[in-house]
Amino acid sequence: MNGAQSLVRTLVDAGVEVCFANPGTSEMHFVASLEKVPQMRCVLGLFEGVVTGAADGYYRMAGKPASTLLHLGPGLGNGLANLHNAKKARSGIVNIVGEHATHHLQHDAPLTTDIEAIARPMSDWVRTSKDALTVAADGAAAVAAASGRPGKIATLIMPADAAWTEARGPAAPQAPNPPPKVGESPIAAAVTALRKGRAALLLGGEGTRAGALEVAGRIAAATDCAVLTEYAVARVERGAGRVEAVRLPYGVAEAVALLKQFQTLVLVGTKAPVAFFAYPNMPSLLADPACDIVELAGPEDDITGALDELAKSLGAQALAPRGVAALSRPGLPTGPLTPEGIAAVLCHLMPVNAIVVDEAVSRGRGFGKLTSTAAPHDWLTTVGGAIGFGLPAGVGAAIAAPDRPVVVLEGDGSAMYTLQSLWTMARESLDVKILVFANRSYQILRGELMRVGADARGAAAQEMLSLERPTLDWLAFARAQGLGASRADTLESLAAEFRKALATPGPYLVEVVL
Amino acid sequence: MNGAQSLVRTLVDAGVEVCFANPGTSEMHFVASLEKVPQMRCVLGLFEGVVTGAADGYYRMAGKPASTLLHLGPGLGNGLANLHNAKKARSGIVNIVGEHATHHLQHDAPLTTDIEAIARPMSDWVRTSKDALTVAADGAAAVAAASGRPGKIATLIMPADAAWTEARGPAAPQAPNPPPKVGESPIAAAVTALRKGRAALLLGGEGTRAGALEVAGRIAAATDCAVLTEYAVARVERGAGRVEAVRLPYGVAEAVALLKQFQTLVLVGTKAPVAFFAYPNMPSLLADPACDIVELAGPEDDITGALDELAKSLGAQALAPRGVAALSRPGLPTGPLTPEGIAAVLCHLMPVNAIVVDEAVSRGRGFGKLTSTAAPHDWLTTVGGAIGFGLPAGVGAAIAAPDRPVVVLEGDGSAMYTLQSLWTMARESLDVKILVFANRSYQILRGELMRVGADARGAAAQEMLSLERPTLDWLAFARAQGLGASRADTLESLAAEFRKALATPGPYLVEVVL
């Protein structure tokens, strides 16, 4: 058994069952090992951003890390943007990055780079294996690092000779560190704050799952507090039967206005809310300066444990949770494609247990609010803000949850960054339905230009925000990669095409022409 | 005038006329400045790898840097692979990377990253502007750093408040450092080595341009030496009328066999040749251990000056150069698409003064040799080995040399990494003709699997190298982005479609189905 085989077996023994891969020469022994370790499902992506984004989506639904397989420094470079998103979402990923054979490095071959330096900004854990005898143990340590609660980005660099040299065998799995339990004093502070009134729970991390939201709903019933979530959340379990939380708005003015009504904000698995971007004469911190911020649990703490303890201290355990959404489907609207109309179509047709991946950053901004009474579903958003998250995350979510339909809401500008994802969806016959909202511009930047106070009414600047000349043809992009696709330009055709998409096995794309 | 305007004006004053851009919120003031500084041509790319690869291709043809405009750490991350290629090719690029406003950084907003750390592995020069009063001078320093001979990657990080705050005005251009002249002793050593016989000049950098090759040809006439180039060369001027140099082969065994015949290797603008990858039981260094290596000029030295001095010392200045290629077009072949047949079609139809960008890494490996008697042209190859170079470099080359036809030879696997380039070609009506060699696999890795000695005859491993299921449809990819396209599956249809491509204004794609 060579080093590569010892590593693959170690990963599998530690529970890593999927490898999203875009390999090159230095990873060929890892690829060859797949034959001998059939428990590892290897999924090919034709660009590394697909690979890392898929691993993020996978973690959010599976709750455990997948591995990636990347080719040297440049391959890792191509995967960094979605590793950034995964890191900010606290998803666990085990990156395996190939490296030249150790004796080859001194010669500065064309593909030689400082892989550790490239990895570090987007990794919580980085290690280069010394040789074939250590690579298995390094793999076990990487899985343990990635698998803690919350998840971490672990990057293991595997020199080619560590892969191809004879090894001893796989290493035993290591137990990840459990998250620290929250002590009595933050719980007591939260109790006091909530009893004072005009308070809100602000939830992040695992605090936005159905069980935690239900506990938050009981606390709301006991104390009359509001239940909010961060703007950027890795995974919210929502829809009929779930406690509905109010998502903080993206707009600074809107977020400030919402938060102004509270005298206390109790943080549960998150930190004090911050504006996505700075704007001249706007605050960076969104809470009112007079607002009391009480941290019940930080993002690294045992979030659900803290919520349970808080509910217990408030005597809220047996109360009926407040704010449970009842199933309510709006009628199917007709006419032009308004945001409200699109949201109504989504709400009406939402499949039970759907996984919605939302990267419709301009058109989709109001969709969440208007779909809260749909059939129960999960809602995944980009947390790091790096564009190109949606389609790859759809790949990973579908592989993690093969029995659940995935719906990707994607802007046309965003879709272009990682459009190679469509091919992997087709190859793996993934049940992913994609709505591409084709406004044919970087629409979000039109608003941002105004907000930062830049004067860009002129043609040259506007040209930088327009995706017209030529028009991107999403039906052709889908056909090029083996997907069925159709177009919608009214609410009635959107309903018809989305219905058709849901009834079609495998991936399907609807271009929504705005 | 705000900081962004002062920076744009500084860039233009220093001779930077093109900005390849994929902007976001933090770069909106830079975008707005375009209105006021019309001398800057801004070219939009829909993915950052397009942007950085275009800047590489631009430098190789224009001989001066373009700027890029990238959005924060993740945007830079997406551009790293082609920055790696540019750095290894010693292309000069001025990256402008937006950053959060300085007062916003402390709050760790979703898109906050350590941009300097992300930039450093692929940059020669990195600086973050302190404020609006310094950003112009920083820009002048960045252009000077990028513009030396050879070129450098300069990355300037521009906080949003440095862009939007009032500034003093543009900064004066700074003169780049000239390359160090080579002293007498390396020249004397080269003279001695060449006079001993069985010697070769190995050329890199500017040593592969027509003028330098002519001098090398005179030296060959005087000393009977061979004239070689590195395998990975940024730009070779070749074809009829140019001194033909032998390109080192990619394969280690082939390169070792070629170099075995020389007792001395004189390095001119390059270093001792190294294998692209290490393989078990194969050497990393390609020259025979008994071969004498004499460095006339390193990659950072005044390469053409050194060659001129060498020719003078050898009394070769007035000799007729040896090895000048005469125009010789093979007849147009017919039948199945063999590598030799494809090369013959290329050689026959090569337009005068074409720029060939070669990323046909498996099928195209022999094209160079078989096209040396074509009409004069430039040949650009990936130097860093990061895949996804070809199409973006075609964009940049076409913008640098609008009066010259660009021919991109591209593998289907490679094309997928940066296929968004097609849209920019269509939008800018660039005269780029693309031949996509569709072998529907990572064909190069099939050979590499064998060479590294990995046993991967099984289905699971082979599946990782196959791009079938589904087949990528390049006509659809072209149509999706506004390009004309057609398909060739025989040598006669290749000739017909390539002819049609050359006669069609603007970009055109031919899918060559192997």
Chai-1 contact restraints between the chains, C-beta under 6 A:
chainA,res_idxA,chainB,res_idxB,connection_type,confidence,min_distance_angstrom,max_distance_angstrom,comment,restraint_id
A,T25,B,F277,contact,1.0,0.0,6.0,A-B,restraint_1
A,T25,B,E448,contact,1.0,0.0,6.0,A-B,restraint_2
A,M28,B,E448,contact,1.0,0.0,6.0,A-B,restraint_3
A,M28,B,L449,contact,1.0,0.0,6.0,A-B,restraint_4
A,M28,B,V452,contact,1.0,0.0,6.0,A-B,restraint_5
A,M28,B,A454,contact,1.0,0.0,6.0,A-B,restraint_6
A,H29,B,A454,contact,1.0,0.0,6.0,A-B,restraint_7
A,V31,B,A461,contact,1.0,0.0,6.0,A-B,restraint_8
A,V31,B,M464,contact,1.0,0.0,6.0,A-B,restraint_9
A,A32,B,A454,contact,1.0,0.0,6.0,A-B,restraint_10
A,A32,B,D455,contact,1.0,0.0,6.0,A-B,restraint_11
A,A32,B,A456,contact,1.0,0.0,6.0,A-B,restraint_12
A,A32,B,A461,contact,1.0,0.0,6.0,A-B,restraint_13
A,L34,B,A460,contact,1.0,0.0,6.0,A-B,restraint_14
A,L34,B,A461,contact,1.0,0.0,6.0,A-B,restraint_15
A,E35,B,G458,contact,1.0,0.0,6.0,A-B,restraint_16
A,E35,B,A460,contact,1.0,0.0,6.0,A-B,restraint_17
A,E35,B,A461,contact,1.0,0.0,6.0,A-B,restraint_18
A,L44,B,M464,contact,1.0,0.0,6.0,A-B,restraint_19
A,L46,B,M416,contact,1.0,0.0,6.0,A-B,restraint_20
A,F47,B,Y417,contact,1.0,0.0,6.0,A-B,restraint_21
A,P74,B,A81,contact,1.0,0.0,6.0,A-B,restraint_22
A,P74,B,H84,contact,1.0,0.0,6.0,A-B,restraint_23
A,P74,B,A386,contact,1.0,0.0,6.0,A-B,restraint_24
A,G77,B,L80,contact,1.0,0.0,6.0,A-B,restraint_25
A,G77,B,A81,contact,1.0,0.0,6.0,A-B,restraint_26
A,N78,B,A81,contact,1.0,0.0,6.0,A-B,restraint_27
A,L80,B,G77,contact,1.0,0.0,6.0,A-B,restraint_28
A,A81,B,P74,contact,1.0,0.0,6.0,A-B,restraint_29
A,A81,B,G77,contact,1.0,0.0,6.0,A-B,restraint_30
A,A81,B,N78,contact,1.0,0.0,6.0,A-B,restraint_31
A,H84,B,P74,contact,1.0,0.0,6.0,A-B,restraint_32
A,K88,B,P110,contact,1.0,0.0,6.0,A-B,restraint_33
A,H100,B,A278,contact,1.0,0.0,6.0,A-B,restraint_34
A,A101,B,A278,contact,1.0,0.0,6.0,A-B,restraint_35
A,H104,B,A278,contact,1.0,0.0,6.0,A-B,restraint_36
A,H104,B,S284,contact,1.0,0.0,6.0,A-B,restraint_37
A,H107,B,V274,contact,1.0,0.0,6.0,A-B,restraint_38
A,H107,B,S284,contact,1.0,0.0,6.0,A-B,restraint_39
A,A109,B,V274,contact,1.0,0.0,6.0,A-B,restraint_40
A,A109,B,F276,contact,1.0,0.0,6.0,A-B,restraint_41
A,P110,B,K88,contact,1.0,0.0,6.0,A-B,restraint_42
A,P110,B,A232,contact,1.0,0.0,6.0,A-B,restraint_43
A,P110,B,F276,contact,1.0,0.0,6.0,A-B,restraint_44
A,P110,B,G384,contact,1.0,0.0,6.0,A-B,restraint_45
A,P110,B,G385,contact,1.0,0.0,6.0,A-B,restraint_46
A,L111,B,G385,contact,1.0,0.0,6.0,A-B,restraint_47
A,T113,B,P121,contact,1.0,0.0,6.0,A-B,restraint_48
A,D114,B,P121,contact,1.0,0.0,6.0,A-B,restraint_49
A,A117,B,P121,contact,1.0,0.0,6.0,A-B,restraint_50
A,I118,B,P121,contact,1.0,0.0,6.0,A-B,restraint_51
A,P121,B,T113,contact,1.0,0.0,6.0,A-B,restraint_52
A,P121,B,D114,contact,1.0,0.0,6.0,A-B,restraint_53
A,P121,B,A117,contact,1.0,0.0,6.0,A-B,restraint_54
A,P121,B,I118,contact,1.0,0.0,6.0,A-B,restraint_55
A,W164,B,P280,contact,1.0,0.0,6.0,A-B,restraint_56
A,A232,B,P110,contact,1.0,0.0,6.0,A-B,restraint_57
A,V274,B,H107,contact,1.0,0.0,6.0,A-B,restraint_58
A,V274,B,A109,contact,1.0,0.0,6.0,A-B,restraint_59
A,F276,B,A109,contact,1.0,0.0,6.0,A-B,restraint_60
A,F277,B,T25,contact,1.0,0.0,6.0,A-B,restraint_61
A,A278,B,H100,contact,1.0,0.0,6.0,A-B,restraint_62
A,A278,B,A101,contact,1.0,0.0,6.0,A-B,restraint_63
A,A278,B,H104,contact,1.0,0.0,6.0,A-B,restraint_64
A,P280,B,W164,contact,1.0,0.0,6.0,A-B,restraint_65
A,S284,B,H104,contact,1.0,0.0,6.0,A-B,restraint_66
A,S284,B,H107,contact,1.0,0.0,6.0,A-B,restraint_67
A,G384,B,P110,contact,1.0,0.0,6.0,A-B,restraint_68
A,G385,B,P110,contact,1.0,0.0,6.0,A-B,restraint_69
A,G385,B,L111,contact,1.0,0.0,6.0,A-B,restraint_70
A,A386,B,P74,contact,1.0,0.0,6.0,A-B,restraint_71
A,M416,B,L46,contact,1.0,0.0,6.0,A-B,restraint_72
A,M416,B,Q420,contact,1.0,0.0,6.0,A-B,restraint_73
A,Y417,B,F47,contact,1.0,0.0,6.0,A-B,restraint_74
A,Q420,B,M416,contact,1.0,0.0,6.0,A-B,restraint_75
A,A426,B,P470,contact,1.0,0.0,6.0,A-B,restraint_76
A,R427,B,R469,contact,1.0,0.0,6.0,A-B,restraint_77
A,E448,B,T25,contact,1.0,0.0,6.0,A-B,restraint_78
A,E448,B,M28,contact,1.0,0.0,6.0,A-B,restraint_79
A,L449,B,M28,contact,1.0,0.0,6.0,A-B,restraint_80
A,V452,B,M28,contact,1.0,0.0,6.0,A-B,restraint_81
A,A454,B,M28,contact,1.0,0.0,6.0,A-B,restraint_82
A,A454,B,H29,contact,1.0,0.0,6.0,A-B,restraint_83
A,A454,B,A32,contact,1.0,0.0,6.0,A-B,restraint_84
A,D455,B,A32,contact,1.0,0.0,6.0,A-B,restraint_85
A,A456,B,A32,contact,1.0,0.0,6.0,A-B,restraint_86
A,G458,B,E35,contact,1.0,0.0,6.0,A-B,restraint_87
A,A460,B,L34,contact,1.0,0.0,6.0,A-B,restraint_88
A,A460,B,E35,contact,1.0,0.0,6.0,A-B,restraint_89
A,A461,B,V31,contact,1.0,0.0,6.0,A-B,restraint_90
A,A461,B,A32,contact,1.0,0.0,6.0,A-B,restraint_91
A,A461,B,L34,contact,1.0,0.0,6.0,A-B,restraint_92
A,A461,B,E35,contact,1.0,0.0,6.0,A-B,restraint_93
A,M464,B,V31,contact,1.0,0.0,6.0,A-B,restraint_94
A,M464,B,L44,contact,1.0,0.0,6.0,A-B,restraint_95
A,R469,B,R427,contact,1.0,0.0,6.0,A-B,restraint_96
A,P470,B,A426,contact,1.0,0.0,6.0,A-B,restraint_97
A,P470,B,G482,contact,1.0,0.0,6.0,A-B,restraint_98
A,D473,B,A480,contact,1.0,0.0,6.0,A-B,restraint_99
A,A476,B,A476,contact,1.0,0.0,6.0,A-B,restraint_100
A,A476,B,R479,contact,1.0,0.0,6.0,A-B,restraint_101
A,A476,B,A480,contact,1.0,0.0,6.0,A-B,restraint_102
A,F477,B,A480,contact,1.0,0.0,6.0,A-B,restraint_103
A,R479,B,A476,contact,1.0,0.0,6.0,A-B,restraint_104
A,A480,B,D473,contact,1.0,0.0,6.0,A-B,restraint_105
A,A480,B,A476,contact,1.0,0.0,6.0,A-B,restraint_106
A,A480,B,F477,contact,1.0,0.0,6.0,A-B,restraint_107
A,G482,B,P470,contact,1.0,0.0,6.0,A-B,restraint_108
